[in-house]
Structures are given as C-alpha cells and as structure tokens.
Amino acid sequence: MRTTKLFAGILVACIALYSNAGFAQQSSTEKMIRGYYAAYEKKDWGLMEGLLADAFTFSSPAGDDHINLKLYKERCWPNCNKIKKFDIVKLIVKDDDAFVTYNGWTTDGKLFRNTEYFRFKDGKIMENECFFGPGVNYPNNTAK
C-alpha cells in the first residue's frame, strides 16, 4: 500500500513539473509579445531590438514583404511616435507560433485593429506578419 501511495505521489509531482515547464515556455513567449507592444508604447528601440532575432522579417499589406530588421526600423519603427497604446484582445500561443489580435490607439485618439502572426526561434521573434483590420488600419494611414 505504501509503495502505491509513493508511486502516485511521484507521478503527480512529475505531471506538475511537466505542466509547469510547458507553462513557463508559453509565459516567456507571452512576455516577448507583450514586450513587443510595450516597446512601441514606450518608444524604446532598445527594448524592441532585444526581442527581435538578427534574421527578423516583417510583412504587411502596406508593401512590406518580409523586410529585414534594418528596413523594419526605417519604415515601421517611426510609427511608434503615433502610438498611444495597445489593448490585446486575443493572444494564442502554440509552440513557436503565436497569433495576436489587438486594438491599437493612436496619439490622436484613432482606433486601429489588427491581427499579427509571430514566429519564434531560439527565444527571439523571427517573423511578424501583420494583417490589417477595420479602422485606421495602420498609424500612418491618412484615412479618417
């Protein structure tokens, strides 16, 4: 009887450790994603650069087709000056992939809603594909 209870206790402990290991990875990925948006809110390129892999690529309907990190900084990063905040509506993480739907707010009070697909490798963001939703679409759009 004691052996059975001991085995059951060890089994429960192993399951708990395994579950927590998976949660820690997901939690780390979620932290990177939240850090990505926080970098825009804080206008902190150092924070952003620390999250992105050297081989990072970005794509969007605005003519960005897998642009590299240098072009991303030149074309997209200046939009941080027009960003007030992001509200994450949905965040789904599965292994090295994540989808995020968010409401973004510009400094002049306009709303834009996008979904982004992230791919991760070696603890860094390798790829971001942005899909524009209804509203302003992206901060430098001149639509009202």
C-alpha positions as CSV (number, residue, x, y, z in Angstrom):
1,M,0.0,0.0,0.0
2,R,2.8,2.4,0.9
3,T,4.5,1.7,-2.5
4,T,1.3,2.6,-4.3
5,K,0.9,5.9,-2.5
6,L,4.6,6.7,-3.1
7,F,4.3,6.0,-6.8
8,A,1.1,8.0,-7.0
9,G,2.8,11.0,-5.3
10,I,5.8,10.8,-7.6
11,L,3.5,10.6,-10.7
12,V,1.5,13.7,-9.5
13,A,4.8,15.6,-8.9
14,C,6.2,14.6,-12.4
15,I,2.9,15.7,-14.1
16,A,3.0,19.0,-12.2
17,L,6.7,19.7,-13.1
18,Y,6.0,18.8,-16.8
19,S,2.9,21.1,-16.9
20,N,4.9,23.9,-15.3
21,A,7.7,23.6,-17.8
22,G,5.2,24.0,-20.7
23,F,3.6,26.9,-18.9
24,A,7.0,28.6,-18.4
25,Q,7.7,28.5,-22.1
26,Q,4.3,29.9,-23.0
27,S,4.7,32.5,-20.4
28,S,8.1,33.6,-21.8
29,T,6.6,33.8,-25.3
30,E,3.7,35.9,-24.0
31,K,6.2,38.2,-22.2
32,M,8.1,38.7,-25.5
33,I,4.8,39.6,-27.3
34,R,3.7,42.0,-24.6
35,G,7.2,43.5,-24.6
36,Y,7.0,44.0,-28.4
37,Y,3.9,46.2,-28.0
38,A,5.3,47.8,-24.9
39,A,8.3,48.9,-26.9
40,Y,6.0,50.8,-29.3
41,E,4.1,52.4,-26.3
42,K,7.4,53.4,-24.6
43,K,9.1,54.4,-27.9
44,D,12.0,52.2,-26.8
45,W,14.0,50.8,-29.7
46,G,16.5,49.1,-27.3
47,L,13.6,47.0,-25.8
48,M,12.4,46.1,-29.3
49,E,15.8,45.2,-30.6
50,G,16.4,42.9,-27.7
51,L,13.3,40.9,-28.7
52,L,14.0,40.6,-32.4
53,A,16.3,38.0,-34.0
54,D,19.0,39.2,-36.3
55,A,17.3,37.5,-39.2
56,F,13.9,39.0,-38.2
57,T,11.4,39.7,-41.1
58,F,8.2,41.8,-41.2
59,S,5.3,41.6,-43.7
60,S,2.2,43.7,-44.0
61,P,-0.3,44.8,-46.7
62,A,1.4,48.2,-46.8
63,G,4.1,46.9,-49.2
64,D,6.3,45.2,-46.6
65,D,7.1,41.7,-48.0
66,H,9.5,40.0,-45.5
67,I,11.5,43.1,-45.0
68,N,14.6,42.7,-42.8
69,L,15.4,44.3,-39.5
70,K,17.1,47.3,-40.9
71,L,14.2,48.2,-43.2
72,Y,11.7,47.5,-40.4
73,K,13.5,50.0,-38.2
74,E,13.5,52.6,-41.1
75,R,9.9,52.0,-42.3
76,C,7.9,50.8,-39.4
77,W,9.5,51.9,-36.2
78,P,8.8,55.7,-36.8
79,N,5.1,54.8,-36.3
80,C,5.9,54.4,-32.6
81,N,5.6,58.2,-32.3
82,K,1.9,57.9,-33.4
83,I,1.1,55.0,-31.0
84,K,-0.5,55.7,-27.6
85,K,-1.3,52.2,-26.5
86,F,-2.3,48.6,-27.4
87,D,-5.0,46.5,-25.9
88,I,-4.5,42.8,-26.6
89,V,-7.9,41.3,-27.3
90,K,-6.7,37.7,-28.0
91,L,-3.3,36.0,-27.6
92,I,-2.9,32.4,-28.7
93,V,0.5,30.7,-28.4
94,K,1.3,27.2,-29.7
95,D,4.9,26.0,-29.7
96,D,6.9,28.6,-31.7
97,D,3.9,30.4,-33.2
98,A,1.5,33.0,-31.9
99,F,-1.4,35.0,-33.1
100,V,-2.4,38.3,-31.5
101,T,-5.5,40.4,-32.2
102,Y,-5.3,43.9,-30.7
103,N,-6.9,47.3,-30.6
104,G,-4.3,50.0,-31.1
105,W,-4.8,53.6,-30.2
106,T,-3.0,56.5,-31.9
107,T,-1.9,59.6,-30.1
108,D,-4.8,61.5,-31.8
109,G,-7.4,59.0,-30.5
110,K,-7.9,56.9,-33.6
111,L,-8.5,53.2,-33.3
112,F,-7.0,50.5,-35.4
113,R,-7.5,46.8,-35.1
114,N,-5.0,44.2,-36.5
115,T,-4.1,40.6,-36.1
116,E,-0.4,39.6,-36.2
117,Y,1.2,36.2,-36.6
118,F,4.6,35.8,-34.8
119,R,7.1,33.0,-35.3
120,F,9.9,32.5,-32.7
121,K,13.2,30.8,-32.8
122,D,15.9,30.5,-30.0
123,G,14.0,32.8,-27.7
124,K,13.6,35.6,-30.2
125,I,11.0,36.9,-32.6
126,M,11.9,35.7,-36.1
127,E,8.9,36.8,-38.0
128,N,5.9,39.1,-37.8
129,E,3.1,39.1,-40.4
130,C,0.6,41.9,-39.8
131,F,-3.0,41.7,-41.1
132,F,-4.9,45.0,-41.1
133,G,-8.4,45.1,-39.7
134,P,-11.1,47.7,-39.8
135,G,-10.5,51.3,-38.7
136,V,-7.5,53.4,-39.5
137,N,-5.5,50.2,-40.4
138,Y,-2.1,51.4,-39.5
139,P,-0.9,54.6,-37.8
140,N,0.4,56.5,-40.8
141,N,-2.8,56.0,-42.9
142,T,-4.4,59.2,-43.8
143,A,-7.9,57.8,-43.8
144,K,-10.3,59.4,-41.3
